[in-house]
Amino acid sequence: MLVFREGAPPLDAGEVHRSAAVADLHAHPGLTAYWLKRDLSREHRPPAHGYNPLRQQLDLPRMIQGGLRLLTACVYAPTVPPFPRPFGAALGAMQFVEDLCARAPSSAAVAGRGQVREVLASGRMAVIHAAEGGHHLEGSLEKLEQLAARGLRYLTLTHFVHNGIAQPAPLGPFSAFRGPPGLTHLGRRVVKRCEELRVLIDVSHCSDRSFADVAAIATRPLLATHTGFRRFHDTERNLSDEQLRTVARTGGLVGVITWSWLLRPRGLVADVEDLADAVVHGALVAGPEHVGIGTDFDGYVWSARRIREARHYPAITDALSRRGFSQAELRGILGGNYLRVLAEE
């Protein structure tokens, strides 16, 4: 078990969890639910094991039970038939989340820029928009501007296959479709325009060359919202220690994922304690102020044991409460660091 500070007494996990602005940097409430037209204002059955694409890890009742205060609702649209074009699908998924909040106005609200603290102070869960994959822009900076006007807070530049913006890290059968290395000319324009629009850049899924290209031109904090570290599984999809330090130098934030395969090598099932090890590693390398949690719930990943649905958020706090963090550091990891990067402090 990795610890951040030797000899520190354990914290009261329940007290810390209740007092923290618990945030998820990356989740997909509208991925399956949007296409199947599920009502997430009511409770659904979770997956029996770590993964089931037809079950829900997230719904509003269970997020509230789990003490989640800030949800990043990340839209993702496949690029193959019969799915509609990704830009229109992104708008539809954003509307899906907004309609969910409208059906439960006393429980949750979409928070625009500068509104997260206000929503949290009202006792409601704050929901913000993000998009996974620059393919949603369909090659158009104008569409990026439209998404930003709709409330987009960050854009994950790439995903599994090359999208004309940035090369992704190799991942299984998708590795054959990575395309040319690094950022394209359009990719550089997207990064610059995102910074002008105050849309944060998420380098998750980036190849090493794409990551380096983004870091060379970025002037605002970078995010890596849902990742693991190469110390535990040496794959390009995970961040190296130097990449972790690079994100920290920008003032940015790295979110540790629940995906078992990124927390431990393939074939070994991870546990919430492995997620805690990853958080501690990130804090030791970059400082606890640059680490958060990005579960990738309902993103079609096999989640680690004991952190497999929204009611399990307290298990993260419990695992971290014994790792030598101060209360302020742990509250930062659970959500305060994300509020800082969102400029919501």
C-alpha positions as CSV (number, residue, x, y, z in Angstrom):
1,M,0.0,0.0,0.0
2,L,1.4,3.4,-1.1
3,V,1.2,6.2,1.4
4,F,1.6,9.9,0.8
5,R,2.9,10.8,4.2
6,E,4.2,8.2,6.6
7,G,2.9,8.2,10.2
8,A,-0.1,10.4,9.5
9,P,-3.2,9.3,11.4
10,P,-6.2,8.1,9.4
11,L,-9.0,10.6,8.7
12,D,-12.7,10.3,9.4
13,A,-13.7,9.2,5.9
14,G,-17.4,9.9,6.4
15,E,-16.8,13.4,7.6
16,V,-14.4,14.2,4.8
17,H,-16.7,12.8,2.1
18,R,-19.7,14.7,3.5
19,S,-17.7,18.0,3.6
20,A,-16.0,17.7,0.2
21,A,-17.3,18.9,-3.2
22,V,-16.9,15.4,-4.5
23,A,-16.4,15.6,-8.3
24,D,-16.1,13.2,-11.2
25,L,-13.9,14.6,-13.9
26,H,-15.1,12.2,-16.6
27,A,-18.4,10.2,-16.8
28,H,-21.0,9.3,-19.4
29,P,-24.5,9.5,-18.0
30,G,-25.9,10.0,-21.4
31,L,-23.9,7.4,-23.4
32,T,-26.2,4.3,-23.2
33,A,-29.1,6.2,-21.6
34,Y,-29.4,8.8,-24.4
35,W,-29.5,6.2,-27.1
36,L,-31.9,4.0,-25.2
37,K,-34.0,7.0,-23.9
38,R,-33.6,6.0,-20.3
39,D,-34.9,8.2,-17.5
40,L,-32.0,8.7,-15.2
41,S,-34.1,10.6,-12.7
42,R,-35.1,7.1,-11.4
43,E,-32.8,4.3,-10.1
44,H,-31.6,1.6,-12.5
45,R,-29.9,-1.7,-11.9
46,P,-26.1,-1.5,-11.8
47,P,-23.9,-4.1,-13.6
48,A,-23.5,-7.3,-11.6
49,H,-19.7,-7.2,-12.2
50,G,-17.3,-4.5,-13.5
51,Y,-19.0,-3.9,-16.8
52,N,-22.3,-4.4,-18.6
53,P,-23.1,-1.9,-21.4
54,L,-26.8,-2.4,-21.0
55,R,-26.8,-1.5,-17.3
56,Q,-26.2,1.9,-15.7
57,Q,-23.4,2.8,-13.3
58,L,-24.9,6.3,-13.0
59,D,-28.4,7.7,-12.3
60,L,-29.5,10.6,-10.3
61,P,-30.7,8.8,-7.2
62,R,-27.5,6.8,-6.9
63,M,-25.2,9.8,-7.6
64,I,-26.9,11.6,-4.7
65,Q,-26.6,8.5,-2.5
66,G,-22.9,8.4,-3.3
67,G,-22.4,12.0,-2.3
68,L,-21.4,13.2,-5.8
69,R,-21.6,17.0,-5.9
70,L,-20.1,17.8,-9.4
71,L,-20.7,15.6,-12.4
72,T,-18.9,16.1,-15.7
73,A,-21.3,14.8,-18.2
74,C,-19.1,13.9,-21.1
75,V,-20.8,13.3,-24.5
76,Y,-19.5,10.7,-26.9
77,A,-21.0,9.8,-30.3
78,P,-19.8,6.9,-32.3
79,T,-18.8,7.7,-35.9
80,V,-20.4,4.7,-37.6
81,P,-23.9,4.0,-38.9
82,P,-26.7,4.0,-37.7
83,F,-25.6,6.7,-35.4
84,P,-26.2,10.3,-36.5
85,R,-23.4,12.7,-37.2
86,P,-21.3,13.4,-34.1
87,F,-21.9,17.1,-33.8
88,G,-25.7,16.7,-33.8
89,A,-25.4,13.7,-31.5
90,A,-23.3,15.8,-29.1
91,L,-26.0,18.5,-29.0
92,G,-28.6,15.9,-28.4
93,A,-26.7,14.3,-25.5
94,M,-26.2,17.7,-23.9
95,Q,-29.9,18.3,-24.2
96,F,-30.6,14.9,-22.6
97,V,-28.6,15.9,-19.5
98,E,-30.2,19.3,-19.4
99,D,-33.7,17.7,-19.6
100,L,-32.7,15.3,-16.7
101,C,-31.8,18.3,-14.5
102,A,-35.0,20.0,-15.5
103,R,-37.0,17.0,-14.3
104,A,-35.3,17.1,-10.9
105,P,-34.7,20.8,-10.3
106,S,-34.3,20.5,-6.6
107,S,-31.6,17.8,-7.0
108,A,-29.4,18.9,-9.9
109,A,-28.7,21.8,-12.2
110,V,-26.5,22.4,-15.2
111,A,-23.9,24.9,-14.2
112,G,-22.5,27.3,-16.7
113,R,-19.1,29.0,-16.3
114,G,-18.9,30.7,-12.9
115,Q,-22.1,29.0,-11.6
116,V,-20.8,25.8,-10.1
117,R,-20.3,27.3,-6.6
118,E,-23.7,28.8,-6.7
119,V,-25.3,25.5,-7.6
120,L,-23.4,23.7,-4.9
121,A,-24.3,26.3,-2.3
122,S,-28.0,25.6,-3.1
123,G,-27.5,22.0,-2.1
124,R,-27.9,20.6,-5.6
125,M,-25.5,18.6,-7.7
126,A,-23.8,20.7,-10.3
127,V,-23.5,19.2,-13.8
128,I,-21.2,20.5,-16.5
129,H,-20.7,19.6,-20.2
130,A,-17.7,18.1,-21.8
131,A,-17.0,16.1,-25.0
132,E,-14.8,13.1,-25.6
133,G,-13.2,13.4,-29.1
134,G,-12.5,16.2,-31.5
135,H,-14.5,14.3,-34.1
136,H,-17.6,16.0,-32.7
137,L,-16.4,19.2,-34.3
138,E,-16.6,17.6,-37.7
139,G,-13.5,19.6,-38.7
140,S,-15.2,23.0,-38.0
141,L,-14.0,25.7,-35.6
142,E,-17.5,27.2,-35.9
143,K,-19.0,24.0,-34.4
144,L,-16.4,24.2,-31.6
145,E,-17.7,27.8,-30.9
146,Q,-21.3,26.5,-30.9
147,L,-20.4,23.8,-28.3
148,A,-18.5,26.4,-26.2
149,A,-21.6,28.7,-26.3
150,R,-23.7,25.7,-25.1
151,G,-21.5,25.3,-22.1
152,L,-18.6,23.0,-23.1
153,R,-16.0,23.0,-20.4
154,Y,-13.4,20.7,-21.8
155,L,-12.7,18.8,-25.0
156,T,-10.9,15.5,-25.1
157,L,-8.9,15.9,-28.3
158,T,-8.8,12.4,-29.6
159,H,-10.2,8.9,-28.7
160,F,-9.6,5.5,-30.3
161,V,-8.9,6.4,-34.0
162,H,-7.4,9.4,-35.7
163,N,-9.9,12.2,-36.2
164,G,-7.9,14.7,-38.2
165,I,-6.9,16.5,-35.0
166,A,-4.6,14.3,-33.0
167,Q,-3.1,10.8,-33.0
168,P,-4.5,8.6,-30.2
169,A,-2.5,6.2,-28.1
170,P,-2.5,2.6,-29.3
171,L,-5.3,0.5,-27.9
172,G,-6.1,-3.0,-29.0
173,P,-7.6,-3.4,-32.5
174,F,-8.0,0.3,-32.9
175,S,-4.2,0.7,-33.1
176,A,-4.4,0.1,-36.9
177,F,-6.3,3.4,-37.3
178,R,-4.0,5.7,-35.3
179,G,-3.0,7.7,-38.4
180,P,0.0,10.1,-38.6
181,P,1.8,11.1,-35.3
182,G,1.1,14.2,-33.3
183,L,-1.2,17.2,-33.7
184,T,-2.3,18.1,-37.2
185,H,-2.5,21.7,-38.5
186,L,-6.2,21.6,-37.6
187,G,-5.3,20.2,-34.2
188,R,-3.1,23.2,-33.5
189,R,-5.9,25.6,-34.5
190,V,-8.4,23.7,-32.3
191,V,-6.1,23.9,-29.2
192,K,-5.6,27.7,-29.8
193,R,-9.3,28.3,-30.3
194,C,-10.2,26.3,-27.2
195,E,-7.9,28.4,-25.2
196,E,-9.5,31.6,-26.6
197,L,-12.9,30.2,-25.7
198,R,-11.8,29.1,-22.3
199,V,-12.5,25.4,-23.1
200,L,-10.0,23.3,-21.4
201,I,-7.9,20.7,-23.3
202,D,-8.1,17.1,-22.1
203,V,-5.0,15.0,-23.3
204,S,-6.5,11.7,-22.3
205,H,-6.1,9.1,-25.1
206,C,-3.3,11.2,-26.7
207,S,-0.2,9.4,-28.1
208,D,3.1,10.5,-26.6
209,R,3.8,12.7,-29.7
210,S,0.3,14.3,-29.5
211,F,0.8,15.0,-25.8
212,A,4.1,16.6,-26.5
213,D,2.7,18.7,-29.3
214,V,-0.1,20.0,-27.1
215,A,2.1,20.7,-24.2
216,A,4.5,22.7,-26.4
217,I,1.7,25.2,-27.4
218,A,-0.6,25.2,-24.4
219,T,-0.8,28.3,-22.3
220,R,-3.7,27.3,-20.0
221,P,-4.0,24.4,-17.5
222,L,-4.2,21.0,-19.1
223,L,-6.4,18.1,-18.1
224,A,-5.9,14.4,-18.3
225,T,-9.4,13.5,-17.0
226,H,-9.4,9.7,-17.0
227,T,-6.1,7.8,-16.9
228,G,-3.8,5.6,-15.0
229,F,0.0,5.7,-14.7
230,R,2.8,3.7,-16.3
231,R,4.2,2.7,-13.0
232,F,1.4,0.2,-12.6
233,H,0.7,-0.6,-16.3
234,D,3.3,0.4,-18.9
235,T,1.0,1.3,-21.8
236,E,1.0,4.5,-23.8
237,R,-2.6,5.1,-22.9
238,N,-1.4,5.8,-19.3
239,L,0.7,8.8,-18.3
240,S,4.4,8.7,-17.7
241,D,5.8,10.5,-14.7
242,E,7.2,13.2,-16.9
243,Q,3.8,13.7,-18.5
244,L,2.2,13.9,-15.1
245,R,4.7,16.6,-14.1
246,T,4.1,18.4,-17.4
247,V,0.3,18.6,-16.6
248,A,1.1,19.9,-13.1
249,R,3.5,22.6,-14.5
250,T,0.6,24.0,-16.5
251,G,-1.5,24.2,-13.3
252,G,-3.7,21.4,-14.5
253,L,-5.1,18.2,-13.1
254,V,-5.0,14.4,-13.7
255,G,-8.1,12.3,-13.0
256,V,-7.5,8.7,-12.0
257,I,-9.8,6.2,-13.8
258,T,-11.6,3.2,-12.4
259,W,-10.8,1.0,-15.4
260,S,-9.2,-2.1,-14.0
261,W,-6.9,-2.6,-17.0
262,L,-5.3,0.8,-16.7
263,L,-4.8,0.4,-12.9
264,R,-3.2,-3.1,-13.2
265,P,-1.9,-5.1,-16.2
266,R,-4.4,-7.0,-18.3
267,G,-5.6,-10.2,-16.7
268,L,-5.3,-8.8,-13.1
269,V,-8.6,-7.4,-11.7
270,A,-8.0,-4.1,-9.8
271,D,-9.6,-3.0,-6.6
272,V,-10.4,0.4,-5.2
273,E,-7.1,0.1,-3.2
274,D,-5.3,0.0,-6.6
275,L,-7.1,3.2,-7.5
276,A,-5.9,4.7,-4.2
277,D,-2.3,3.6,-5.0
278,A,-2.6,5.5,-8.3
279,V,-3.8,8.6,-6.6
280,V,-1.0,8.5,-4.1
281,H,1.5,8.0,-6.9
282,G,0.2,11.0,-8.7
283,A,0.4,13.0,-5.6
284,L,4.0,12.0,-4.9
285,V,5.1,12.8,-8.4
286,A,3.1,16.0,-9.1
287,G,1.6,17.1,-5.7
288,P,-1.8,16.3,-4.3
289,E,-3.2,19.6,-5.8
290,H,-2.8,18.1,-9.3
291,V,-4.8,14.9,-8.8
292,G,-8.5,14.1,-8.9
293,I,-10.9,11.3,-9.8
294,G,-12.3,10.6,-13.3
295,T,-14.2,7.3,-13.1
296,D,-15.3,6.9,-16.8
297,F,-18.5,5.4,-15.4
298,D,-20.9,4.2,-18.1
299,G,-18.0,4.7,-20.6
300,Y,-17.9,0.9,-21.4
301,V,-14.9,0.1,-19.2
302,W,-14.5,-2.7,-16.7
303,S,-14.4,-0.9,-13.3
304,A,-12.3,-2.0,-10.4
305,R,-13.8,-3.9,-7.5
306,R,-15.7,-1.9,-4.9
307,I,-15.9,1.2,-7.2
308,R,-18.3,0.0,-9.8
309,E,-21.3,2.4,-9.6
310,A,-22.3,5.8,-8.3
311,R,-23.1,4.6,-4.8
312,H,-19.5,3.6,-4.4
313,Y,-17.9,7.1,-4.5
314,P,-17.5,6.9,-0.7
315,A,-15.2,3.8,-1.1
316,I,-12.7,6.1,-2.8
317,T,-12.6,8.4,0.2
318,D,-12.4,5.5,2.6
319,A,-9.4,4.0,0.7
320,L,-7.7,7.4,0.6
321,S,-8.4,8.3,4.2
322,R,-5.7,5.8,5.3
323,R,-3.0,7.0,2.9
324,G,-1.5,9.9,4.8
325,F,-3.2,12.9,3.3
326,S,-4.3,15.9,5.3
327,Q,-8.0,16.7,5.3
328,A,-7.4,19.7,3.0
329,E,-5.4,17.6,0.6
330,L,-8.0,14.9,0.4
331,R,-10.8,17.3,0.0
332,G,-8.8,18.8,-2.9
333,I,-8.4,15.4,-4.5
334,L,-12.1,14.6,-4.2
335,G,-13.2,17.8,-5.9
336,G,-11.5,21.0,-4.7
337,N,-8.7,20.7,-7.2
338,Y,-11.2,20.5,-10.1
339,L,-13.0,23.6,-8.9
340,R,-9.7,25.4,-8.9
341,V,-8.9,24.4,-12.5
342,L,-12.4,25.3,-13.5
343,A,-11.7,28.7,-11.9
344,E,-14.7,28.2,-9.6
345,E,-12.9,28.9,-6.3
